[in-house]
Amino acid sequence: MLLLKKLHKWLSLLVGLQLLLWLGTGLYFNLMDHEKASGNQYRQRPAEAQLDINKLVEPKLILSKAKQVVSIKQISLLAQPYYLLTHTKGLYSHFKNEYSLVDAYTAEPAIIDEAMARKLAQSSYKGQGRVISATELSPPYEDIPREQNEVWQVNYADEVNTSVYVDAGSGRIVKHSNDDKRFVDIFFMLHFMDYGTEGSFNNAQIIVFAIFTLFFSLTGFIWTIELAFNGQYKVTFSNNKRKLALFDKEQKSLGEFDVTTKTNLLDGLVEHDIALPSNCGGGGTCGQCRVRLDGKVKVTSADHAHFTDEQLQQGFRLACQHDAMEAEKLALIDTLVTNKAKKYLLELTHSEFVSPFIKELRFKPVGDENIKFKAGAHMRFHIPPAKGISIPSRLPDAFKRYWHDIECLEYEHQACSRNYSLANGNGQIEDGANELVFTVKIQNAPNKTVLPGVGSSYICNLEVGETIEAVGPIESFFAKELSNKPMMFIGAGSGMAPLKSLIEEQLNLLHKGRKVNRDIYFFYGARTEEDLLYKEDFFNLSRKKANFHYYPILSKPPEGWSGAKGYIQDILASNIDNICQLKGIEFYLCGPAQMMSETINLLKTKNVDASNIAFDEFN
């Protein structure tokens, strides 16, 4: 069933795109100027010959001198009578035909040469343009894709670039075409799926598309039957709401929410600023929107595809497959939270902008507990329901220009939880300082319909002395122990926090007498020089430590910038082979998803062992 759903999803994309093309091109056909669309603005009927019957040669005489003839016909070309002899006849005039011409008065053979082709074209043309070229062509032709006979193309210098096509055998005016007609032909190609320019709607593309559409309909029908058997179609006559109790993985209550009974749980949580991961649009194919419900809630085929029988008995379900009518309690699943994590009440001791959009926040645990953790760990903050604002308070004057284009919005948000990495350099609270350090990027709202980052806005607007609950430290991203391999750290933006922690941990270990002298390479990408976090600190470390190498990279550098320019993944692709031998290096990545994805793909192409690549998916 999962394969069927994936097939239905991709077929829906194909069918949907072609339906949009049909609607768009159909609308154009209704609105277009049909006279211009024909290409015949400057076409006229050629003058007919005035016959002198007494001068006509008898057809019998012509036939006696000609090779095998299928038919003979008297025609008029350039106001003169000719006999058209057909030696090979196709079903239609544009099919392959073989002709010869004979002067009807003299019985002399006539040939359509360039001079005659120009005259024939001119006889059907009433515009003011002059002939600029006449060329004999063989099929296929862009303007007349169905034509299978050789033609003369006579081009005119007018405002629409008219071309007149003359049959090279019979002198027949095949077609007038111009820029208006060529533009219309593009829409006909899209509308009739004539991508092979056959000049016909009876083509292979339409046949294949019809088969795909049939499969699309069948898969949709089967899916509909499956949903009906699972009871997912309910007839309701009102749009009622009910209370849904929400919990995190540790069964900590996140409050109760009003959710619409007709809405699936995935969409219902979005209404309260809780966005579960999903990239299939709620189709149940990606399996990312995992939650935990009452084990008695029905099991869909999508649930079966993504969970084991044991997990299903425990209540694991996909939020997109169930609505609020089915559940009274819902627990979010966070696989990064471990049983070792502990809840703390943290007090803010310091809050400072270190770039236009990133703040360094320092907390101490209430009660002065000594918290130990591995460098690279993070903590999970519980954000309470509150009112928020899209522009941070206490914004330094030097950074205000970066926020001019961001609209000031006031909003309310529900309770949620967010993860933030620790930036402590020695991997634990410093003796005497008793602080936890975080670098948090304030996520902006792209428009009024989307809230800014609820967690980052809340935590970065806390006043010194205020408190917040957090769970952790959660150790899911850390350096390998007892390793002497060189290390390469690659990051951007607020991905700085865990990398800074890991780098300083390794350098401190060297200071404590560790014998292994590991080379450390740090590539950090930012937009502008003001976005380079802790720039002076890392430059100083690179001067003091011979084994530490710092490479800042700017995508929008100022004039005079002497460092690398561009995106970090592109710089790595061009230079990584020249920096060091890749075999045996440990890689640690943290930053935007695209940067990490492209960098990991690069490392795979360089045959770097997957066991030597660690990354922190902070977004």
C-alpha positions as CSV (number, residue, x, y, z in Angstrom):
1,M,0.0,0.0,0.0
2,L,2.9,2.3,0.7
3,L,4.2,1.8,-2.8
4,L,0.8,2.6,-4.2
5,K,0.6,5.8,-2.3
6,K,4.0,6.9,-3.5
7,L,3.0,6.1,-7.1
8,H,-0.2,8.1,-6.6
9,K,1.7,11.1,-5.2
10,W,4.1,11.3,-8.2
11,L,1.4,10.6,-10.7
12,S,-0.7,13.4,-9.2
13,L,2.2,15.8,-9.8
14,L,2.5,14.8,-13.4
15,V,-1.3,14.9,-14.1
16,G,-1.6,18.2,-12.2
17,L,1.1,19.9,-14.1
18,Q,-0.5,18.9,-17.5
19,L,-3.9,20.0,-16.3
20,L,-2.5,23.4,-15.4
21,L,-1.0,23.6,-18.9
22,W,-4.4,22.6,-20.5
23,L,-6.2,25.3,-18.4
24,G,-3.6,28.0,-19.2
25,T,-3.4,27.3,-22.9
26,G,-7.1,26.8,-23.2
27,L,-7.7,30.3,-21.7
28,Y,-5.1,31.7,-24.1
29,F,-7.0,30.2,-27.1
30,N,-10.2,31.9,-26.0
31,L,-8.5,35.3,-25.6
32,M,-6.1,35.3,-28.5
33,D,-6.6,37.3,-31.8
34,H,-7.6,34.4,-34.2
35,E,-6.7,36.4,-37.3
36,K,-3.1,36.9,-36.1
37,A,-3.0,33.3,-34.8
38,S,-3.6,32.0,-38.3
39,G,-0.5,33.6,-39.7
40,N,-2.5,34.8,-42.8
41,Q,-2.5,38.5,-42.1
42,Y,-0.7,39.1,-45.5
43,R,-2.1,36.1,-47.4
44,Q,-4.2,36.6,-50.6
45,R,-5.7,34.4,-53.2
46,P,-3.4,34.2,-56.3
47,A,-4.9,35.4,-59.6
48,E,-6.5,32.6,-61.7
49,A,-5.5,31.9,-65.4
50,Q,-7.8,33.1,-68.1
51,L,-8.0,29.9,-70.2
52,D,-7.9,30.0,-74.0
53,I,-9.3,26.6,-74.8
54,N,-8.1,26.7,-78.4
55,K,-4.4,26.9,-77.1
56,L,-4.7,24.0,-74.6
57,V,-2.7,20.9,-75.4
58,E,-4.7,17.7,-75.3
59,P,-4.2,15.8,-72.0
60,K,-3.8,12.6,-74.0
61,L,-0.7,14.0,-75.7
62,I,0.7,14.9,-72.3
63,L,0.0,11.5,-70.9
64,S,1.5,9.7,-73.8
65,K,4.9,11.3,-73.2
66,A,4.9,11.0,-69.4
67,K,5.9,8.1,-67.2
68,Q,3.3,6.3,-65.1
69,V,0.7,8.8,-64.1
70,V,-1.9,8.3,-61.3
71,S,-3.9,11.4,-62.2
72,I,-3.7,14.6,-64.3
73,K,-5.2,17.9,-63.3
74,Q,-5.3,21.4,-64.9
75,I,-4.2,24.1,-62.4
76,S,-3.3,27.8,-62.5
77,L,0.1,29.1,-61.4
78,L,1.1,32.8,-61.8
79,A,-2.1,33.3,-63.9
80,Q,-0.9,30.7,-66.4
81,P,-2.4,27.2,-67.0
82,Y,-0.4,24.1,-66.2
83,Y,-1.1,20.4,-66.1
84,L,-0.2,18.8,-62.7
85,L,0.8,15.1,-63.2
86,T,0.7,13.0,-60.0
87,H,3.0,10.0,-60.2
88,T,2.8,8.9,-56.5
89,K,-0.2,9.9,-54.6
90,G,-0.4,10.2,-50.8
91,L,-3.7,10.1,-48.9
92,Y,-3.4,13.9,-48.1
93,S,-1.6,16.7,-49.8
94,H,1.0,16.9,-47.0
95,F,1.8,13.2,-47.3
96,K,4.6,12.1,-49.6
97,N,3.6,12.9,-53.2
98,E,5.5,12.9,-56.5
99,Y,4.5,15.5,-59.1
100,S,5.6,17.0,-62.4
101,L,4.4,20.1,-64.1
102,V,3.7,20.7,-67.9
103,D,2.8,24.0,-69.5
104,A,-0.7,23.6,-70.7
105,Y,-0.1,25.7,-73.9
106,T,3.3,24.4,-75.0
107,A,3.5,21.0,-73.4
108,E,7.0,22.0,-72.1
109,P,8.0,20.6,-68.7
110,A,8.1,23.2,-65.9
111,I,10.3,23.1,-62.8
112,I,9.7,25.1,-59.6
113,D,13.1,26.8,-59.3
114,E,14.1,29.7,-57.0
115,A,12.9,32.4,-59.4
116,M,9.5,30.7,-59.9
117,A,9.2,30.0,-56.1
118,R,9.7,33.7,-55.4
119,K,7.0,34.6,-57.9
120,L,4.6,32.1,-56.5
121,A,5.1,33.3,-53.0
122,Q,4.7,36.9,-54.1
123,S,1.4,36.0,-55.8
124,S,0.0,34.9,-52.4
125,Y,1.5,37.8,-50.4
126,K,-0.2,41.3,-50.0
127,G,2.1,42.8,-47.5
128,Q,4.8,45.6,-48.0
129,G,7.8,43.4,-47.1
130,R,10.5,42.5,-49.5
131,V,11.8,39.0,-50.2
132,I,15.1,38.5,-48.3
133,S,15.7,34.8,-49.0
134,A,14.4,31.8,-50.8
135,T,15.7,28.4,-49.8
136,E,14.7,24.9,-50.9
137,L,14.3,22.6,-47.8
138,S,13.6,19.0,-47.0
139,P,11.5,17.8,-44.1
140,P,11.1,18.1,-41.1
141,Y,10.2,21.7,-40.7
142,E,9.5,23.7,-37.5
143,D,6.7,25.8,-39.1
144,I,5.0,22.9,-40.9
145,P,5.8,19.8,-39.0
146,R,3.2,17.6,-40.8
147,E,4.6,18.4,-44.3
148,Q,6.5,15.5,-45.8
149,N,7.4,17.0,-49.3
150,E,10.2,19.3,-50.2
151,V,9.3,22.9,-50.1
152,W,10.7,26.4,-50.9
153,Q,10.8,28.7,-47.9
154,V,10.5,32.4,-49.1
155,N,11.2,34.8,-46.2
156,Y,9.9,38.5,-46.1
157,A,11.3,41.4,-44.2
158,D,8.1,42.7,-42.6
159,E,7.2,43.4,-38.9
160,V,6.1,39.8,-38.3
161,N,8.9,38.0,-40.3
162,T,6.5,36.3,-42.7
163,S,7.6,33.0,-44.3
164,V,5.7,31.5,-47.3
165,Y,6.1,27.8,-48.0
166,V,5.7,26.6,-51.6
167,D,5.5,22.9,-52.6
168,A,8.6,22.3,-54.7
169,G,6.8,19.7,-56.8
170,S,3.3,21.2,-57.4
171,G,3.8,24.9,-56.8
172,R,1.0,24.7,-54.1
173,I,1.1,27.4,-51.4
174,V,1.5,25.1,-48.4
175,K,1.3,27.8,-45.7
176,H,2.0,31.3,-44.5
177,S,3.7,31.5,-41.1
178,N,5.0,34.4,-39.1
179,D,6.0,35.3,-35.5
180,D,2.4,35.5,-34.3
181,K,1.7,32.0,-35.7
182,R,5.0,30.6,-34.2
183,F,4.0,32.0,-30.8
184,V,0.6,30.3,-31.0
185,D,2.3,27.1,-32.1
186,I,4.1,27.0,-28.8
187,F,0.7,26.9,-27.0
188,F,-0.6,24.3,-29.4
189,M,2.4,22.2,-28.6
190,L,1.8,22.4,-24.9
191,H,-1.9,21.9,-25.2
192,F,-1.7,18.8,-27.4
193,M,1.5,17.5,-25.7
194,D,3.1,17.6,-29.1
195,Y,6.6,17.7,-27.6
196,G,8.0,15.8,-30.6
197,T,6.7,18.5,-33.0
198,E,4.8,16.0,-35.1
199,G,2.0,18.5,-35.8
200,S,-0.6,16.1,-34.4
201,F,-2.4,15.4,-31.2
202,N,-2.3,11.6,-32.0
203,N,1.2,11.2,-30.5
204,A,3.0,8.9,-28.2
205,Q,3.1,11.5,-25.4
206,I,-0.6,11.6,-25.1
207,I,-0.9,7.8,-25.2
208,V,1.6,7.5,-22.3
209,F,-0.1,10.3,-20.4
210,A,-3.5,8.6,-20.8
211,I,-2.0,5.4,-19.3
212,F,-0.5,7.4,-16.4
213,T,-3.8,9.1,-15.8
214,L,-5.5,5.7,-15.7
215,F,-3.1,4.5,-13.1
216,F,-3.6,7.7,-11.2
217,S,-7.3,7.1,-11.1
218,L,-7.0,3.5,-10.1
219,T,-4.5,4.2,-7.3
220,G,-6.7,7.0,-6.0
221,F,-9.8,4.7,-6.1
222,I,-7.9,1.9,-4.2
223,W,-6.6,4.4,-1.6
224,T,-10.1,5.8,-1.1
225,I,-11.5,2.3,-0.5
226,E,-8.7,1.6,2.0
227,L,-9.4,4.8,3.9
228,A,-13.1,4.0,4.0
229,F,-12.4,0.5,5.5
230,N,-10.2,2.2,8.1
231,G,-13.1,4.5,9.1
232,Q,-11.3,7.7,8.0
233,Y,-14.4,9.1,6.2
234,K,-16.9,10.4,8.7
235,V,-20.0,12.4,8.0
236,T,-20.1,15.4,10.4
237,F,-22.6,18.2,10.3
238,S,-20.7,20.8,12.4
239,N,-17.2,22.0,12.8
240,N,-16.9,21.4,16.5
241,K,-13.8,21.8,18.7
242,R,-12.6,19.6,21.6
243,K,-9.8,19.7,24.1
244,L,-6.6,17.9,23.4
245,A,-4.1,17.3,26.2
246,L,-0.5,17.6,24.9
247,F,2.6,16.0,26.6
248,D,6.3,15.8,25.7
249,K,8.2,12.5,25.8
250,E,8.8,12.8,29.5
251,Q,5.1,13.1,30.0
252,K,5.5,16.8,31.0
253,S,2.2,18.5,30.3
254,L,2.4,21.2,27.6
255,G,-1.2,22.3,28.3
256,E,-4.6,21.7,26.6
257,F,-5.5,23.0,23.2
258,D,-8.7,23.5,21.3
259,V,-8.6,21.5,18.1
260,T,-11.2,21.2,15.3
261,T,-12.7,17.8,15.2
262,K,-12.5,17.7,11.3
263,T,-8.8,18.5,11.2
264,N,-6.1,15.9,11.3
265,L,-3.7,16.1,14.2
266,L,-0.8,17.3,12.0
267,D,-2.7,20.4,10.9
268,G,-4.3,20.9,14.2
269,L,-1.0,21.2,16.0
270,V,0.2,23.7,13.3
271,E,-2.7,26.0,14.4
272,H,-0.9,26.2,17.8
273,D,2.6,26.8,16.4
274,I,3.7,23.2,16.8
275,A,5.0,22.1,13.5
276,L,5.8,18.4,13.2
277,P,8.2,17.4,10.4
278,S,6.5,16.3,7.2
279,N,7.4,16.5,3.6
280,C,4.6,14.4,2.0
281,G,1.8,16.9,2.6
282,G,0.0,14.6,5.0
283,G,-0.1,11.6,2.7
284,G,1.4,9.2,5.2
285,T,4.4,8.3,3.0
286,C,7.3,10.1,4.7
287,G,6.6,8.8,8.2
288,Q,8.0,11.9,9.9
289,C,5.0,13.3,11.9
290,R,5.3,10.7,14.7
291,V,3.3,11.0,17.9
292,R,2.0,8.7,20.6
293,L,-1.7,8.2,21.2
294,D,-3.8,5.8,23.1
295,G,-2.9,2.3,21.9
296,K,-6.6,1.6,21.2
297,V,-6.7,4.2,18.4
298,K,-7.2,2.4,15.0
299,V,-4.1,1.6,13.0
300,T,-3.9,2.7,9.4
301,S,-1.8,1.1,6.6
302,A,0.6,4.1,6.8
303,D,1.0,3.4,10.5
304,H,1.8,-0.2,9.8
305,A,4.4,0.8,7.2
306,H,6.4,3.0,9.6
307,F,6.0,1.3,13.0
308,T,6.7,-2.2,14.4
309,D,3.9,-4.2,16.0
310,E,5.3,-3.4,19.5
311,Q,5.4,0.3,18.7
312,L,1.8,0.2,17.5
313,Q,0.7,-1.5,20.7
314,Q,2.5,1.3,22.6
315,G,0.4,3.9,20.8
316,F,2.9,5.2,18.1
317,R,1.0,6.7,15.2
318,L,1.4,9.2,12.4
319,A,-0.3,12.5,13.2
320,C,-1.5,13.1,9.6
321,Q,-3.5,9.8,9.6
322,H,-5.7,10.6,12.7
323,D,-8.0,13.5,13.7
324,A,-9.0,15.0,17.0
325,M,-12.1,12.8,17.2
326,E,-9.9,9.8,17.9
327,A,-7.6,11.1,20.7
328,E,-7.8,12.9,24.0
329,K,-4.1,12.8,24.8
330,L,-1.1,13.2,22.5
331,A,2.6,12.9,23.3
332,L,5.3,14.4,21.1
333,I,8.2,12.1,20.2
334,D,11.7,13.4,20.6
335,T,14.3,10.7,20.0
336,L,17.1,12.9,21.1
337,V,15.9,13.1,24.8
338,T,17.5,10.4,26.9
339,N,16.8,9.1,30.4
340,K,20.0,10.8,31.6
341,A,18.5,14.3,30.9
342,K,17.4,16.2,34.0
343,K,15.1,19.2,34.4
344,Y,16.7,22.5,35.6
345,L,15.4,25.9,36.4
346,L,17.8,28.3,34.7
347,E,18.3,32.0,35.5
348,L,19.5,34.4,32.8
349,T,22.7,36.2,33.8
350,H,23.9,37.8,30.5
351,S,22.3,38.6,27.2
352,E,24.3,40.2,24.4
353,F,24.0,40.6,20.6
354,V,27.1,39.1,18.9
355,S,25.8,39.6,15.4
356,P,22.8,41.4,13.9
357,F,20.6,38.3,14.4
358,I,22.4,36.2,17.0
359,K,22.6,36.6,20.7
360,E,24.9,35.1,23.3
361,L,22.9,34.0,26.3
362,R,24.4,32.9,29.6
363,F,22.4,31.0,32.3
364,K,23.1,29.6,35.7
365,P,21.1,26.8,37.3
366,V,19.0,28.0,40.2
367,G,20.6,26.3,43.3
368,D,24.1,26.5,41.8
369,E,24.2,22.9,40.7
370,N,27.4,21.7,38.9
371,I,26.3,20.4,35.5
372,K,28.7,18.2,33.6
373,F,28.4,17.3,29.9
374,K,30.3,16.5,26.8
375,A,31.1,19.4,24.4
376,G,28.5,19.6,21.6
377,A,25.6,18.8,23.9
378,H,22.3,20.7,23.8
379,M,19.4,21.5,26.2
380,R,15.7,21.5,25.5
381,F,14.0,24.7,26.7
382,H,10.3,24.7,27.7
383,I,8.8,27.9,26.2
384,P,5.7,28.9,28.1
385,P,2.6,30.5,26.5
386,A,3.1,34.2,26.2
387,K,2.9,37.4,24.1
388,G,5.7,38.0,21.7
389,I,7.0,40.7,19.4
390,S,8.8,40.3,16.1
391,I,11.5,43.0,16.8
392,P,13.7,42.2,19.7
393,S,14.0,44.6,22.6
394,R,17.3,46.3,23.5
395,L,18.5,46.1,19.9
396,P,21.9,47.8,19.6
397,D,22.0,50.9,17.4
398,A,24.8,49.3,15.2
399,F,22.4,46.5,14.2
400,K,19.1,48.4,13.8
401,R,19.7,48.9,10.1
402,Y,19.5,45.1,9.6
403,W,15.9,45.1,11.0
404,H,14.5,48.0,9.1
405,D,12.6,45.8,6.6
406,I,11.1,43.6,9.3
407,E,7.6,44.5,10.3
408,C,6.9,44.9,14.0
409,L,4.2,42.4,14.9
410,E,2.7,41.5,18.2
411,Y,1.4,38.0,18.7
412,E,0.5,35.3,21.2
413,H,1.9,31.8,21.2
414,Q,1.2,28.6,23.0
415,A,3.6,26.5,25.0
416,C,6.3,24.7,23.0
417,S,9.8,23.3,23.4
418,R,13.0,24.2,21.5
419,N,16.6,22.8,21.5
420,Y,19.7,25.0,21.8
421,S,23.3,23.9,21.8
422,L,25.7,24.7,24.5
423,A,28.8,26.8,23.5
424,N,30.8,26.3,26.7
425,G,34.4,25.8,25.7
426,N,35.5,23.2,28.2
427,G,32.4,21.0,27.9
428,Q,31.1,21.9,31.4
429,I,30.3,24.8,33.6
430,E,33.6,26.6,34.4
431,D,34.7,26.5,37.9
432,G,33.6,29.7,39.6
433,A,31.7,31.0,36.6
434,N,28.9,28.5,36.9
435,E,27.3,29.5,33.6
436,L,25.8,27.7,30.6
437,V,26.5,29.6,27.3
438,F,24.2,29.5,24.2
439,T,24.3,31.3,20.9
440,V,20.8,31.7,19.6
441,K,19.6,33.0,16.2
442,I,16.4,35.0,16.3
443,Q,14.3,33.5,13.5
444,N,12.4,36.2,11.5
445,A,8.9,36.0,10.0
446,P,8.8,36.2,6.2
447,N,5.4,37.8,6.2
448,K,2.3,38.5,8.4
449,T,0.8,35.1,7.9
450,V,3.7,33.3,9.6
451,L,4.9,33.8,13.1
452,P,8.6,34.5,13.8
453,G,10.6,31.9,15.7
454,V,8.5,31.5,18.9
455,G,11.3,29.9,20.9
456,S,14.2,32.2,19.8
457,S,12.1,35.4,20.1
458,Y,11.0,34.4,23.6
459,I,14.4,33.3,25.0
460,C,16.3,36.3,23.4
461,N,13.8,38.8,25.0
462,L,14.2,37.5,28.5
463,E,15.5,40.0,31.0
464,V,18.5,39.3,33.1
465,G,17.3,37.6,36.3
466,E,14.3,35.9,34.7
467,T,14.1,32.1,34.7
468,I,13.1,29.3,32.3
469,E,12.9,25.6,32.6
470,A,15.2,23.4,30.5
471,V,15.9,19.6,30.2
472,G,19.4,18.3,29.6
473,P,22.2,18.2,28.8
474,I,21.4,15.9,25.9
475,E,24.6,14.4,24.5
476,S,23.9,13.4,20.9
477,F,26.8,15.3,19.1
478,F,30.3,14.9,20.5
479,A,33.9,14.1,19.6
480,K,35.2,10.6,19.4
481,E,37.1,9.6,22.5
482,L,40.7,8.4,22.4
483,S,41.2,9.4,18.8
484,N,44.3,11.0,17.3
485,K,42.8,11.7,13.9
486,P,42.8,15.3,12.5
487,M,39.5,17.1,12.9
488,M,37.7,19.3,10.5
489,F,34.8,21.5,11.8
490,I,32.4,22.9,9.2
491,G,29.6,25.3,10.2
492,A,27.6,28.5,9.5
493,G,25.2,30.8,11.4
494,S,24.2,29.7,14.9
495,G,25.7,26.3,14.1
496,M,28.7,28.0,15.8
497,A,27.7,26.9,19.3
498,P,28.5,23.2,19.4
499,L,31.5,23.6,17.1
500,K,33.0,26.3,19.3
501,S,32.5,24.0,22.3
502,L,34.1,21.1,20.6
503,I,37.1,23.1,19.3
504,E,37.9,24.7,22.6
505,E,37.4,21.3,24.4
506,Q,40.1,19.7,22.1
507,L,42.5,22.6,22.6
508,N,42.0,22.5,26.4
509,L,42.7,18.7,26.3
510,L,46.0,19.5,24.6
511,H,46.8,22.0,27.4
512,K,46.2,19.3,30.0
513,G,49.1,17.2,28.8
514,R,47.4,15.0,26.3
515,K,50.1,13.5,24.1
516,V,48.1,13.4,20.8
517,N,48.7,16.6,18.9
518,R,45.6,16.7,16.6
519,D,45.4,19.2,13.7
520,I,42.1,21.1,13.8
521,Y,40.6,22.8,10.8
522,F,37.6,25.2,11.2
523,F,35.6,26.4,8.2
524,Y,32.9,28.9,9.2
525,G,30.5,30.6,6.7
526,A,28.6,33.8,7.2
527,R,27.0,36.5,5.1
528,T,28.9,39.6,6.2
529,E,31.9,40.3,8.4
530,E,29.5,41.4,11.2
531,D,28.0,37.9,11.1
532,L,31.4,36.2,11.9
533,L,30.8,35.1,15.5
534,Y,33.9,35.2,17.8
535,K,36.1,36.2,14.8
536,E,38.9,37.8,16.9
537,D,38.9,34.9,19.4
538,F,39.5,32.3,16.6
539,F,42.1,34.5,14.8
540,N,44.0,34.7,18.2
541,L,43.7,30.9,18.7
542,S,45.1,30.3,15.1
543,R,48.1,32.6,16.0
544,K,48.7,30.9,19.3
545,K,48.1,27.3,18.3
546,A,50.1,25.9,15.4
547,N,47.7,22.9,15.0
548,F,44.5,25.1,14.8
549,H,43.6,26.5,11.3
550,Y,40.8,29.0,10.9
551,Y,39.0,29.7,7.6
552,P,36.2,32.3,7.7
553,I,34.1,32.5,4.5
554,L,31.8,35.3,3.5
555,S,29.0,35.1,0.9
556,K,28.6,38.9,0.8
557,P,32.0,40.2,1.7
558,P,32.9,43.9,2.0
559,E,35.4,45.6,-0.2
560,G,38.9,44.7,0.8
561,W,38.0,41.4,2.3
562,S,41.1,39.2,1.9
563,G,39.5,35.9,3.0
564,A,37.5,33.3,1.0
565,K,34.3,34.5,-0.8
566,G,31.2,32.5,-1.6
567,Y,29.3,29.7,0.1
568,I,31.1,27.3,2.4
569,Q,30.2,24.1,0.5
570,D,31.4,25.6,-2.8
571,I,34.7,26.7,-1.3
572,L,35.2,23.3,0.2
573,A,34.5,21.6,-3.1
574,S,37.2,23.6,-4.8
575,N,39.9,23.5,-2.1
576,I,39.4,20.5,0.2
577,D,41.9,18.3,-1.7
578,N,44.6,21.0,-1.2
579,I,44.1,21.4,2.5
580,C,44.9,18.0,3.8
581,Q,44.7,14.3,3.1
582,L,41.0,13.3,3.6
583,K,41.7,9.8,4.6
584,G,41.3,9.3,8.4
585,I,40.0,12.9,9.1
586,E,37.0,13.2,11.4
587,F,34.4,15.7,10.2
588,Y,31.9,17.6,12.4
589,L,29.2,19.7,10.8
590,C,26.5,22.0,12.1
591,G,24.6,24.7,10.2
592,P,21.8,25.2,7.7
593,A,20.3,22.0,6.2
594,Q,21.4,22.8,2.6
595,M,25.0,23.5,3.7
596,M,25.2,20.2,5.6
597,S,23.5,18.1,2.9
598,E,25.7,19.4,0.1
599,T,28.8,19.0,2.3
600,I,28.0,15.5,3.2
601,N,27.4,14.6,-0.4
602,L,30.8,16.1,-1.2
603,L,32.5,14.0,1.4
604,K,30.8,10.9,0.1
605,T,32.1,11.6,-3.4
606,K,35.6,11.8,-1.8
607,N,35.0,8.3,-0.3
608,V,35.1,9.6,3.3
609,D,33.9,6.8,5.6
610,A,30.5,7.6,7.0
611,S,31.8,6.7,10.5
612,N,34.0,9.8,10.3
613,I,31.2,12.2,9.6
614,A,29.2,13.6,12.6
615,F,26.6,16.3,12.3
616,D,24.1,18.2,14.5
617,E,20.7,18.7,12.9
618,F,19.9,21.8,14.9
619,N,17.2,23.1,12.5
